[in-house]
Amino acid sequence: MENKLKRKLNAGKAAIGTFIVCNSPDLVEIAGLTGFDFVIIDNEHGPMRAESSQHLIRAAEVRGITPIVRIPNRQESTILHTLDIGAHGIQVPQVNDAKAAKEIIERSKYQPVGKRGLAFPRSADYGLCDITSYTDNANEETLIITHCENKICLENLESICQIPEIDVIFLGPYDMSQSMGITGQVTHELVENAAKKVLEITKRYNKIAGIFAGNGEVARKRAEQGFQYIAMGMDTTLFSAKCAEEISKFND
């Protein structure tokens, strides 16, 4: 596996992706054809699990974009299944302290870094690879993204960033607003202060800062601020916004 997204981020460049909520390989292919760098296959809020996500991962690889899977929890079996089907990275919600972050690394990396279970699934080319080269490559190339979407995480962000194998800290503005008691107010000063803190601490510890943006204008603003891993909308919102726009033109 060659993780093109990890290469781009480590080169200091901004990358744009989108969430895939619908179980549709076609939408993943379209995302690649239209210029996204990556997709986040959403197993947290979407209906997919390992069996269906595997086909979406294949679709991403066909079109040359990086498939990341947002998992619903950090259970060992969830992480194992997701990486075994070939996800190039995992995005983990509600990682609020260093203990949780260390558990993720332990479960997603092979020895000597972690304790991930070893088998010969799709990620290992079904056993048609040198096993040592495979485990070394998986440890190096798999992208680990943890969510900062709770005010508790902000308090513990420095200790989380001190874990070497964490690649990206992803700020979820909507969940953060809810945690702060200002639900849905993603432009509120408190959320913006959280964004500044994420940028400041990730820069200090040489981590990548990520964030959700609702549209291209907001995504560009976030990139200018220093965020590199930017998730712009999701398949459902992008489609619904375009439908509403064209229906409005018709009705006018």
Secondary structure as GFF3:
##gff-version 3
##sequence-region A 1 252
A	DSSP	alpha_helix	4	10	.	.	.	ID=ss1
A	DSSP	beta_strand	15	20	.	.	.	ID=ss2
A	DSSP	alpha_helix	25	34	.	.	.	ID=ss3
A	DSSP	beta_strand	38	42	.	.	.	ID=ss4
A	DSSP	alpha_helix	50	62	.	.	.	ID=ss5
A	DSSP	beta_strand	66	70	.	.	.	ID=ss6
A	DSSP	alpha_helix	76	84	.	.	.	ID=ss7
A	DSSP	beta_strand	89	92	.	.	.	ID=ss8
A	DSSP	alpha_helix	98	108	.	.	.	ID=ss9
A	DSSP	three_ten_helix	122	127	.	.	.	ID=ss10
A	DSSP	alpha_helix	131	141	.	.	.	ID=ss11
A	DSSP	beta_strand	143	148	.	.	.	ID=ss12
A	DSSP	alpha_helix	151	161	.	.	.	ID=ss13
A	DSSP	beta_strand	168	171	.	.	.	ID=ss14
A	DSSP	alpha_helix	173	179	.	.	.	ID=ss15
A	DSSP	alpha_helix	189	204	.	.	.	ID=ss16
A	DSSP	beta_strand	208	213	.	.	.	ID=ss17
A	DSSP	alpha_helix	216	225	.	.	.	ID=ss18
A	DSSP	beta_strand	229	234	.	.	.	ID=ss19
A	DSSP	alpha_helix	235	251	.	.	.	ID=ss20
###
